[in-house]
Amino acid sequence: MKNLINYIESRFPITNDDISLLEKCFITVNVPAQTKLLEAGKIERYVYFLSTGIVKGYQNIDGKLVIQHLVPEQDFFTSLDSFMSETPALDYYETITDCKLLKISKPDFELLQEMTSFWSDVVKSVTNEHLSCKLERVKDFQILTAKERYLKFLNQHPKLALNVSVDNIASFLGMKPQSLSRIRKQITF
């Protein structure tokens, strides 16, 4: 819970009452590696804060797993459309490593919005950050070479680069694992 509170306090002022309410609304769960948190076709019931570990979000497109999200520690994630509209998700979320998650249900999410002045700002901030990342990723696919995308990934997410498989990183970066292996061999540190 401390990581979540630190995350929020670093962005917005919150009171001790706010912290108490957060502690009541969020549930802490320890999840082993390679556990599915959400499957396509099911309705997402939670928003998660990843305290420790790594999670991937992907879609199964014609039998091929396409990694769309590699979630690092200290970040929120969910299948937002499914959570907000209570419709079946199109994506899967799965732990890559052992993870410590904090999760909040939709009723508690809405309670925080009603009872606090900060939660709407947190939601807006996180949503804007994630949208900016998606837009930057689209731009990167348009203007950067595969090697440049990998170097940028290494620079921005060194922990992910060390703890995520070549197959998952390659899929996330839009290339075949063999291409990524060639690029990695070309790079000298």
C-alpha positions in Angstrom: 0.0 0.0 0.0 2.9 2.3 0.7 3.9 2.3 -3.0 0.4 3.4 -4.1 0.3 6.1 -1.5 3.7 7.4 -2.4 2.7 7.3 -6.1 -0.4 9.5 -5.4 1.3 11.8 -2.9 4.1 12.5 -5.4 1.4 14.0 -7.7 -1.4 15.2 -5.5 -1.9 16.4 -1.9 -3.9 13.9 0.1 -5.1 13.8 3.7 -4.9 11.1 6.4 -8.6 10.5 5.8 -7.9 10.0 2.1 -5.2 7.4 3.0 -7.6 5.6 5.2 -10.2 5.4 2.5 -7.6 4.2 0.0 -6.6 1.4 2.4 -10.2 0.4 2.7 -10.9 0.5 -1.1 -7.7 -1.3 -2.4 -7.1 -5.0 -1.8 -3.5 -6.3 -1.8 -2.9 -9.6 -3.6 0.3 -11.5 -4.3 0.1 -13.3 -7.7 2.6 -15.8 -9.0 4.3 -15.5 -12.3 2.4 -16.5 -15.5 -1.0 -16.1 -13.9 -3.8 -14.7 -16.1 -5.5 -11.7 -14.5 -7.9 -11.2 -17.3 -9.0 -13.2 -20.4 -10.5 -11.8 -23.6 -14.3 -12.3 -23.5 -14.6 -11.7 -19.8 -15.5 -8.4 -18.1 -12.7 -6.6 -16.3 -13.8 -6.0 -12.7 -10.7 -4.2 -11.3 -8.2 -1.4 -11.9 -4.8 -2.6 -10.7 -1.8 -0.8 -9.3 1.4 -2.9 -9.8 3.4 -2.4 -6.7 6.1 -5.0 -7.6 6.7 -7.2 -10.6 5.9 -7.1 -14.3 2.7 -7.7 -16.2 2.0 -8.0 -19.9 -1.2 -7.1 -21.8 -1.8 -8.7 -25.1 -4.3 -9.8 -27.7 -4.5 -13.2 -29.5 -4.8 -12.2 -33.2 -5.3 -15.3 -35.4 -3.4 -17.4 -33.0 -0.5 -15.0 -32.6 0.1 -13.2 -29.3 0.6 -9.5 -29.9 2.0 -7.8 -26.8 0.5 -4.3 -26.4 1.5 -3.5 -22.9 4.5 -4.2 -20.7 3.6 -2.8 -17.3 6.5 -1.8 -15.1 6.3 -1.5 -11.3 4.5 1.5 -9.9 1.9 1.9 -12.6 -1.8 1.4 -13.1 -3.3 -1.0 -15.6 -6.7 -2.4 -16.7 -8.7 -3.2 -19.7 -10.2 0.3 -19.5 -13.1 -0.1 -22.0 -14.2 -3.3 -20.3 -13.9 -1.9 -16.8 -15.8 1.3 -17.6 -18.5 -0.1 -19.8 -18.8 -3.5 -18.2 -18.4 -5.2 -21.6 -16.2 -8.2 -22.6 -12.5 -7.4 -22.8 -10.6 -7.8 -26.1 -7.3 -8.4 -24.3 -5.6 -10.5 -21.8 -3.4 -9.5 -18.9 -0.9 -11.9 -17.4 1.9 -11.7 -14.8 5.4 -12.2 -16.2 7.0 -12.3 -12.8 5.7 -12.8 -9.3 3.7 -9.6 -8.6 2.3 -7.7 -5.7 -0.9 -5.9 -6.9 -3.3 -3.6 -5.4 -6.8 -3.8 -7.0 -9.9 -1.8 -6.7 -13.4 -2.8 -7.8 -15.7 -0.6 -9.7 -18.0 0.2 -6.7 -14.9 1.2 -4.6 -13.5 3.2 -7.6 -16.7 5.1 -7.8 -16.8 5.6 -4.0 -13.4 7.2 -4.2 -14.6 9.5 -6.9 -17.6 10.6 -4.8 -15.8 10.9 -1.5 -12.5 12.5 -2.4 -11.3 15.5 -4.3 -8.1 13.8 -5.5 -9.2 10.6 -7.1 -10.7 12.2 -10.2 -7.4 14.0 -10.7 -5.4 10.7 -10.3 -7.6 9.0 -12.9 -7.3 11.9 -15.3 -3.5 12.1 -14.8 -3.0 8.3 -15.3 -5.3 8.2 -18.3 -3.5 11.2 -19.9 -0.1 9.6 -19.3 -1.2 6.3 -20.8 -2.7 8.1 -23.8 0.5 10.0 -24.4 2.5 6.8 -24.2 0.2 5.2 -26.8 0.5 8.1 -29.1 4.3 8.2 -28.8 4.4 4.5 -29.5 2.4 4.9 -32.7 4.7 7.7 -33.7 7.8 5.5 -32.9 6.4 2.8 -35.2 6.1 5.4 -38.0 9.5 7.1 -37.8 11.9 4.9 -35.9 13.8 1.8 -37.2 13.5 -1.5 -35.3 16.9 -0.9 -33.8 16.0 2.7 -32.8 12.8 1.4 -31.1 14.8 -1.2 -29.2 17.4 1.3 -28.1 14.7 3.6 -26.9 13.1 0.7 -25.0 16.4 -0.1 -23.3 16.9 3.5 -22.3 13.3 4.0 -21.0 12.8 0.5 -19.4 16.1 -1.1 -18.4 14.4 -3.3 -15.8 11.9 -4.6 -18.3 14.7 -5.3 -20.8 16.4 -7.5 -18.2 13.3 -9.4 -17.0 11.1 -9.9 -20.1 11.7 -12.6 -22.7 13.0 -11.7 -26.1 9.8 -13.0 -27.6 7.7 -10.6 -25.6 9.9 -7.6 -26.2 10.0 -8.3 -29.9 6.2 -8.5 -30.1 5.9 -5.3 -28.1 8.3 -3.6 -30.4 6.6 -4.9 -33.6 9.3 -7.3 -34.8 10.2 -11.0 -35.0 12.3 -12.5 -32.2 15.0 -13.3 -34.7 15.3 -9.7 -35.8 15.5 -8.6 -32.2 18.3 -11.2 -31.6 20.2 -9.8 -34.5 19.8 -6.2 -33.3 21.0 -7.2 -29.8 24.1 -8.8 -31.2 24.9 -5.6 -33.1 24.8 -3.5 -30.0 28.0 -3.3 -27.9 27.7 -1.9 -24.4 
